[in-house]
Amino acid sequence: MRSVRIRLGRASAVLAAAAIAAAVFPGAVAQAADTEYLVNPSFEQPGSNAAQPTGWQAALLDGETSPFRLVTQTFNAAGQFPPPAPVPDGQFALEVFWQVGSNLGQLGVGTRQTVNVPASNDLTFSYDAVQTFYADSRAVSWGGAVAEVEFTAGGQTNKLRYFNMNSRPDYSGLPTDSATTKYIIGEQFSGSGVWLSNSRDLDADIATKFGVSNFTITAVTVGNLQNRIATSPFSNMTSYFDNVHLTKAEVEAPEVPVSVSAQSRCIAGKAYVAVSARNDHNAPVSFEVESAFGAKSFTDVAAGASGYQSFATRQVSVGAGSVTVTATGTVGGQAATTVVTADYPAINCA
């Protein structure tokens, strides 16, 4: 259940003048900001050129065991190796610069971040990537950018990889699935320097490729992948990444539709604080009214009906203050709570 506190505007009164204000909640389900599970997803930190991105570490994939050189670093437009403009988010992007080692076969490199994220039926994985240098087809049969989600399920470690082929037209073949590593082949790069975006329903993709729904995400890696068939010419590659996100959509609990007002009144020379709470819902709602002068409960108030209470202050005058009404009910099949605070003005009944 979610609580919402609303401050209602003050109005001035001298005698029996009333401050009446209403907060109306339509009972809609509100969309909250998504939960981000990755640290530094857009590589803006540490905020300097030629730096290892905060929260990420260089990683080797498949048959690559000893690259001649691997650099995973951040650059902006002022850097020595600026990313292609425009950068999708912020100023910095991640460069994955790879000079291959001596091994043949399927090789890869990248930058990796470990996480611990259980399945939740609303996980999204997304990234932006751009090629700037691809391998010669005399040395590789195919190559491209890869974004990998590692997860465990039933005691087994698996890898789901999203692959975007480089734009070279004479590549042949694609990476193929194994029992524990499976691929979703995405859009091919249209050319060097042209960013592409990919956003996926991660729960659905894992269910489709692996047939599991109960899993835990353990790592995310982005980088370069190739199938090397010859040691010459060198099959070096460079890609940039930005906006690598692992998120969960958050939906707030529905709100109970109510209207609340507060008044200060004079009755027989004494000050009173009167509170009215109206049920604007189409089902019964319960109210808890709290003030400095007492509390009152109303149970199962019918749709369109109100709960009313006049609190005696036992004083000739009272300063400005507020009352709180907590409304509880069921909205859209979900238990919901809305808290409304209404102000009343000072009053002198002398």
C-alpha positions as CSV (number, residue, x, y, z in Angstrom):
1,M,0.0,0.0,0.0
2,R,1.1,3.5,-0.7
3,S,0.6,6.6,1.3
4,V,0.2,10.0,-0.3
5,R,0.4,13.2,1.8
6,I,-1.2,16.3,0.3
7,R,-1.1,19.8,1.8
8,L,-4.2,21.9,1.2
9,G,-4.0,25.6,0.9
10,R,-4.7,27.9,3.9
11,A,-7.5,30.4,4.0
12,S,-8.0,33.2,6.5
13,A,-11.0,33.5,8.8
14,V,-11.9,35.6,11.8
15,L,-15.1,34.2,13.3
16,A,-17.1,31.4,11.7
17,A,-15.3,31.6,8.5
18,A,-14.3,28.2,7.2
19,A,-11.3,27.0,5.3
20,I,-12.7,24.4,2.9
21,A,-10.5,22.7,0.4
22,A,-10.8,19.4,-1.3
23,A,-8.3,16.9,-2.7
24,V,-9.8,14.6,-5.3
25,F,-8.1,11.4,-6.2
26,P,-9.5,9.6,-9.3
27,G,-8.3,6.2,-8.3
28,A,-5.9,5.8,-11.3
29,V,-2.8,3.6,-11.1
30,A,0.2,5.9,-11.3
31,Q,3.4,5.0,-13.1
32,A,6.5,5.6,-11.0
33,A,10.1,6.0,-12.1
34,D,11.8,2.7,-13.2
35,T,14.3,1.0,-10.8
36,E,17.8,1.0,-12.4
37,Y,20.0,-1.9,-11.3
38,L,23.2,-0.9,-13.1
39,V,25.7,1.6,-11.7
40,N,26.8,4.3,-14.1
41,P,24.6,3.0,-17.0
42,S,25.5,5.9,-19.3
43,F,29.2,5.9,-18.4
44,E,29.2,9.5,-17.2
45,Q,31.5,8.6,-14.2
46,P,34.2,9.3,-13.4
47,G,33.6,12.2,-15.8
48,S,37.0,12.3,-17.4
49,N,38.5,11.1,-20.7
50,A,40.5,7.9,-21.1
51,A,39.2,6.6,-17.8
52,Q,37.8,3.2,-16.8
53,P,34.1,3.7,-16.3
54,T,33.0,3.6,-12.6
55,G,31.4,0.3,-11.7
56,W,32.6,-1.6,-14.8
57,Q,35.6,-3.9,-15.4
58,A,37.2,-5.2,-18.5
59,A,36.2,-8.7,-19.4
60,L,37.3,-11.5,-21.8
61,L,34.7,-13.6,-23.7
62,D,34.9,-17.1,-25.1
63,G,38.2,-18.0,-26.7
64,E,40.0,-14.7,-26.1
65,T,42.5,-15.3,-23.3
66,S,45.3,-12.9,-24.0
67,P,44.4,-9.9,-26.2
68,F,47.4,-7.9,-27.5
69,R,45.5,-4.9,-26.2
70,L,42.2,-4.2,-24.6
71,V,41.0,-0.8,-23.6
72,T,37.6,0.0,-22.1
73,Q,37.4,3.7,-21.4
74,T,35.2,6.7,-21.5
75,F,35.5,9.6,-23.9
76,N,33.5,12.7,-24.7
77,A,33.7,15.1,-27.6
78,A,36.9,16.7,-26.2
79,G,38.7,13.4,-25.8
80,Q,41.5,11.9,-27.9
81,F,39.1,9.4,-29.4
82,P,35.7,11.1,-29.2
83,P,32.5,8.9,-29.7
84,P,30.4,9.5,-32.8
85,A,28.1,12.4,-32.3
86,P,25.5,12.8,-31.0
87,V,26.1,10.8,-27.9
88,P,22.7,9.3,-27.0
89,D,22.8,10.3,-23.3
90,G,25.0,12.8,-21.5
91,Q,28.5,13.7,-22.7
92,F,30.5,10.4,-22.3
93,A,30.3,7.1,-24.0
94,L,32.3,3.8,-23.5
95,E,34.9,2.8,-26.0
96,V,35.8,-0.9,-26.4
97,F,39.1,-0.9,-28.3
98,W,40.4,-4.4,-29.0
99,Q,43.6,-5.6,-30.6
100,V,43.2,-9.4,-30.7
101,G,45.5,-12.0,-29.4
102,S,46.7,-15.1,-31.2
103,N,43.7,-17.5,-30.8
104,L,41.3,-18.5,-33.4
105,G,37.6,-19.3,-33.2
106,Q,34.9,-17.3,-31.4
107,L,36.5,-14.5,-29.4
108,G,35.2,-11.5,-27.5
109,V,36.0,-8.7,-25.1
110,G,34.1,-6.1,-23.3
111,T,33.3,-4.4,-20.0
112,R,31.3,-6.2,-17.3
113,Q,29.3,-5.3,-14.2
114,T,28.1,-7.8,-11.6
115,V,24.5,-7.5,-10.2
116,N,22.0,-9.6,-8.3
117,V,18.6,-9.1,-9.8
118,P,15.8,-11.7,-9.4
119,A,13.2,-12.3,-12.1
120,S,10.2,-10.0,-11.7
121,N,8.2,-10.2,-15.0
122,D,8.9,-6.6,-15.8
123,L,12.6,-6.4,-16.5
124,T,13.9,-4.4,-19.5
125,F,17.4,-4.5,-20.9
126,S,18.5,-1.8,-23.3
127,Y,21.6,-0.3,-24.8
128,D,22.9,2.0,-27.6
129,A,25.9,0.9,-29.7
130,V,27.9,2.2,-32.6
131,Q,30.7,0.6,-34.7
132,T,33.8,2.7,-35.6
133,F,36.2,-0.1,-36.8
134,Y,35.4,-3.6,-37.9
135,A,37.5,-6.7,-38.7
136,D,38.6,-7.6,-42.2
137,S,36.6,-10.5,-43.7
138,R,39.8,-12.3,-44.6
139,A,40.4,-12.8,-40.9
140,V,36.8,-13.3,-39.5
141,S,33.7,-14.8,-40.9
142,W,31.5,-12.4,-38.9
143,G,31.9,-9.7,-36.2
144,G,29.8,-7.2,-34.3
145,A,28.7,-5.7,-31.0
146,V,27.5,-7.9,-28.3
147,A,25.5,-7.1,-25.1
148,E,25.4,-10.1,-22.7
149,V,23.1,-10.8,-19.8
150,E,24.4,-13.5,-17.5
151,F,21.9,-15.3,-15.2
152,T,21.5,-18.4,-13.1
153,A,18.5,-20.7,-13.1
154,G,18.2,-24.1,-11.5
155,G,21.9,-24.1,-10.5
156,Q,23.0,-23.5,-14.1
157,T,24.8,-20.3,-15.3
158,N,23.5,-19.1,-18.7
159,K,24.2,-16.2,-21.0
160,L,21.7,-14.4,-23.3
161,R,23.5,-12.4,-25.9
162,Y,22.1,-9.6,-28.1
163,F,24.2,-9.3,-31.2
164,N,24.4,-6.6,-33.8
165,M,26.5,-7.5,-36.9
166,N,29.0,-5.0,-38.3
167,S,28.0,-3.4,-41.6
168,R,30.7,-5.1,-43.7
169,P,28.7,-6.7,-46.6
170,D,30.9,-9.8,-47.2
171,Y,30.6,-11.4,-43.7
172,S,29.0,-14.8,-43.7
173,G,27.3,-16.7,-40.9
174,L,26.2,-15.7,-37.4
175,P,26.9,-16.8,-33.8
176,T,25.0,-19.9,-32.9
177,D,23.2,-21.1,-29.8
178,S,24.6,-23.6,-27.3
179,A,22.9,-25.2,-24.3
180,T,24.1,-22.3,-22.0
181,T,24.7,-19.4,-24.4
182,K,21.9,-18.2,-26.7
183,Y,21.6,-15.3,-29.1
184,I,19.1,-12.8,-30.3
185,I,20.2,-11.3,-33.5
186,G,19.3,-7.7,-33.7
187,E,19.6,-4.9,-36.2
188,Q,22.8,-4.8,-38.3
189,F,24.8,-1.6,-38.2
190,S,24.1,0.6,-41.2
191,G,27.6,2.1,-41.2
192,S,30.4,3.3,-39.0
193,G,29.5,6.2,-36.8
194,V,25.7,5.5,-36.8
195,W,24.3,4.7,-33.4
196,L,21.6,2.0,-33.0
197,S,19.3,1.4,-30.1
198,N,18.0,-1.8,-28.7
199,S,15.4,-2.3,-25.9
200,R,14.1,-5.7,-24.9
201,D,11.7,-7.4,-22.6
202,L,14.3,-9.4,-20.7
203,D,11.9,-11.8,-18.9
204,A,10.2,-12.7,-22.2
205,D,13.5,-13.2,-24.0
206,I,14.9,-15.5,-21.3
207,A,11.6,-17.5,-21.3
208,T,11.7,-17.8,-25.1
209,K,15.3,-18.8,-25.5
210,F,15.8,-20.8,-22.3
211,G,12.3,-21.8,-21.2
212,V,12.7,-20.5,-17.6
213,S,10.9,-17.8,-15.7
214,N,12.7,-18.2,-12.3
215,F,16.2,-16.8,-12.6
216,T,18.6,-14.3,-11.1
217,I,20.6,-11.8,-13.3
218,T,24.3,-11.9,-12.1
219,A,26.2,-9.8,-14.7
220,V,25.9,-7.5,-17.7
221,T,28.7,-7.2,-20.3
222,V,28.9,-5.1,-23.5
223,G,31.7,-5.4,-26.0
224,N,32.9,-6.9,-29.3
225,L,32.5,-10.4,-30.6
226,Q,33.9,-12.2,-33.7
227,N,34.6,-15.5,-35.3
228,R,38.2,-15.5,-36.2
229,I,39.3,-17.8,-39.1
230,A,42.8,-16.5,-39.8
231,T,45.6,-14.8,-37.9
232,S,46.3,-12.3,-40.8
233,P,45.3,-9.6,-41.2
234,F,44.7,-8.6,-37.6
235,S,41.0,-8.7,-36.8
236,N,41.0,-5.6,-34.5
237,M,37.6,-4.0,-33.6
238,T,36.3,-0.9,-31.9
239,S,32.8,-0.1,-30.7
240,Y,31.2,2.5,-28.4
241,F,28.3,1.9,-26.0
242,D,26.0,4.2,-24.1
243,N,22.7,4.0,-22.2
244,V,23.2,0.4,-21.0
245,H,20.2,-0.1,-18.7
246,L,18.8,-3.0,-16.7
247,T,15.5,-1.7,-15.2
248,K,12.3,-2.8,-13.6
249,A,9.1,-0.9,-14.2
250,E,7.6,0.4,-11.0
251,V,3.8,0.9,-10.7
252,E,2.5,2.7,-7.7
253,A,-0.5,1.4,-5.8
254,P,-3.8,3.1,-6.8
255,E,-5.1,6.0,-4.7
256,V,-8.5,6.1,-3.0
257,P,-10.6,8.9,-4.5
258,V,-11.7,11.1,-1.6
259,S,-12.4,14.8,-0.9
260,V,-11.5,16.3,2.5
261,S,-12.2,19.7,4.0
262,A,-11.5,21.4,7.4
263,Q,-13.2,24.3,9.0
264,S,-12.7,26.4,12.1
265,R,-16.0,27.5,13.8
266,C,-17.4,29.3,16.8
267,I,-20.3,27.6,18.7
268,A,-21.6,29.1,21.9
269,G,-18.4,31.2,22.3
270,K,-16.1,28.2,21.9
271,A,-13.8,27.2,19.0
272,Y,-14.4,24.0,17.1
273,V,-12.6,22.3,14.3
274,A,-14.9,20.5,11.9
275,V,-13.7,17.9,9.4
276,S,-15.6,16.4,6.5
277,A,-14.3,13.4,4.4
278,R,-16.3,12.4,1.4
279,N,-16.0,9.0,-0.4
280,D,-15.7,9.7,-4.1
281,H,-15.1,6.0,-4.8
282,N,-17.7,3.6,-6.2
283,A,-17.1,1.2,-3.2
284,P,-17.0,1.5,0.6
285,V,-14.1,3.4,2.1
286,S,-13.0,3.7,5.7
287,F,-11.7,7.0,7.2
288,E,-9.4,7.7,10.2
289,V,-9.6,11.4,11.2
290,E,-6.9,12.7,13.4
291,S,-6.6,16.2,14.9
292,A,-4.9,17.9,17.9
293,F,-8.3,17.7,19.7
294,G,-9.1,14.1,19.1
295,A,-9.7,11.3,16.6
296,K,-12.6,9.7,14.9
297,S,-13.1,6.5,12.8
298,F,-15.6,5.9,10.1
299,T,-15.9,2.3,8.8
300,D,-17.3,1.3,5.4
301,V,-18.6,4.7,4.4
302,A,-20.8,4.2,1.3
303,A,-20.0,5.5,-2.1
304,G,-20.8,9.2,-2.3
305,A,-21.4,9.5,1.5
306,S,-19.3,11.5,4.0
307,G,-17.9,11.2,7.5
308,Y,-18.2,14.3,9.5
309,Q,-16.8,15.2,12.9
310,S,-16.7,18.5,14.9
311,F,-13.9,18.5,17.4
312,A,-14.3,20.7,20.5
313,T,-11.2,22.6,21.4
314,R,-12.6,23.7,24.8
315,Q,-11.0,27.1,24.1
316,V,-12.2,30.5,23.1
317,S,-9.7,30.7,20.3
318,V,-7.5,28.3,18.4
319,G,-4.5,28.8,16.2
320,A,-4.2,27.7,12.6
321,G,-3.5,24.0,12.2
322,S,-4.3,20.9,10.2
323,V,-6.1,17.6,10.4
324,T,-5.1,14.3,8.8
325,V,-7.6,11.9,7.2
326,T,-6.4,8.4,6.2
327,A,-8.7,6.7,3.7
328,T,-8.5,3.0,3.0
329,G,-10.3,0.8,0.5
330,T,-9.9,-1.4,-2.5
331,V,-9.2,0.1,-5.9
332,G,-8.8,-2.1,-9.0
333,G,-8.6,-5.2,-6.8
334,Q,-5.7,-3.8,-4.8
335,A,-5.7,-2.6,-1.2
336,A,-5.0,1.2,-1.3
337,T,-4.4,3.9,1.3
338,T,-4.5,7.7,0.7
339,V,-3.5,10.2,3.4
340,V,-4.8,13.8,3.0
341,T,-3.9,16.7,5.3
342,A,-6.3,19.7,5.3
343,D,-5.5,23.1,6.9
344,Y,-7.9,25.2,8.9
345,P,-7.3,28.9,9.9
346,A,-7.0,30.5,13.3
347,I,-10.2,31.7,14.9
348,N,-11.1,33.8,17.9
349,C,-14.6,33.4,19.4
350,A,-14.4,35.9,22.2
